Amino acid sequence: MPLPSTGPTQPPPGVTTRPGVVVPSPSEATGTRFIRVLLPGERPGVVLEGETIRAWGVDGRLAAEAAGRVTLSAVGERIRWNGSRLLGESLDVAGSPNLRVGNRKVAGRVRLLARRGELLAVAVEPFESYVAAVVSREAPPRFHPEALAALAVAARTYAVGAAAKPRDPAYDVVAGVEDQVFDGMDAVAAVFREAADRTRGLVVRYRGELARTVYHSTCGGRTEDAGSAWGKDVPYLRAQFCDDCADSPVYRWEYRMSEAEGRRVAGAFGVPPGKDLRITVAGRSPTGRASRVRISSGGVSRELQAAEFRKVAGYAKVRSLKMEIVPIAGEWRFTGEGWGHGVGLCQFGANGMARRGAGFREILARYYPGTEIGGEAP
Ligand SMILES: [Zn+2]
C-alpha cells in the first residue's frame, strides 16, 4: 500500500531561511556537500546563541524562534525549548548572522535530536568549512600554504571516507580525536580556508580506493611503516627518509621520568614497583622505533607494546617511540626524535618541503607513495 501523503513539506511562503532550502553562502558553490559532526555533549542542555535563532521541525515548518540565546534539553524523545515548550524529537536550527553552539561557532546549521533523554547536537557543516577547521587545529597558520594544502587534502580524504561510512545514522563523525578535532569556525584563519578552497574536492586514492591519509607532527628523520606501528601493512604507508622536519621544535626531545611517575606506569601494567624497577626498550622496528618495552621489578617482568607504554606514560611526555631510555639515579631519561606515531605525512616535513619549493601534490606523493590525487568521484 502506498504511503499516504504527509502533506505539504514546503515551508510556508516567506520562510525562505530554512536551512537546506536557503541559497548557500556566496563562498559555497551550488551542490554544496555537508558533513554531520557530533558536537561534544553538554549538561544540562545545549545553549544556542545568535542574533536570530530559528528552528524547524522535520515537517519543514518553523517550530520556534528566539533572539540572543536559548537553552535546549531533552525530555525523553522530545526537545524542551528554553525550559518551557516541548517540541518534537528533531529540530534543525539556523542562526543569523551565525550560530554558536556551546562555545563553538558553526558555519552551517545544527540538528538537535532527543534520544532517550539525551540531546545530541550535530553540526551540519559545509564540507570545505569542516576541512579548513580541522587543518586549523592541526597546523599553525605560519605553515607554508602548500603544506596547508597537502594537509587539507589529507583531512578531506579522511572526511570523505568517514561520511561514506557514518558512525551513526544521525552523524558521520564526532568532533574529537576519535575522528578529526573540530572546534568550530572561530579560530579558522584565512590561510586555512584558502588551503581548503584551493584543493576543493581533491582526495588521495590508491588503486581507486580512498587512501588512509594519516599524518603526524614530526617524524624525526624517517617515517614509520604502518605494519610496524599498527601490525597491518598498507602499501602506501611505508617508511620514508625525511630530512625536511629538522627545524621542528620536537625534532629532538627529552623527558625526565620521575621515580614516582615510573612507579605509577609500572603499576598500571601490573608490575609492583620496588627499588629495583627497570624500564627498558625490548625490541625495535626496522626504522629504530621502540616496538616493545620491558618493565621489571622484584622478579616480575612484563613486556608490552611500546605504543601501549607511550599511551600510559603520556603522548605529550614520551612524544615518539624513536627513543632511548637511560636510568639515572632512580629516574629515567628519555631522549627521542619526532612527535607522533610517525606513519604517513610528516607535517613539519611537509612544511620543510614546501619551503624548498614543493607543491602539495609533490608533498602528498612523497608521504603516500604510489597514490593519486583526484576528485571525489572515482
Ligand atoms: Zn619528517
Boltz pocket constraint, residues with backbone or C-beta under 6 A from the ligand:
constraints:
  - pocket:
      binder: B
      contacts: [[A, 218], [A, 219], [A, 220], [A, 221], [A, 222], [A, 223], [A, 242], [A, 243], [A, 244], [A, 245], [A, 346], [A, 348], [A, 349]]
      max_distance: 6.0
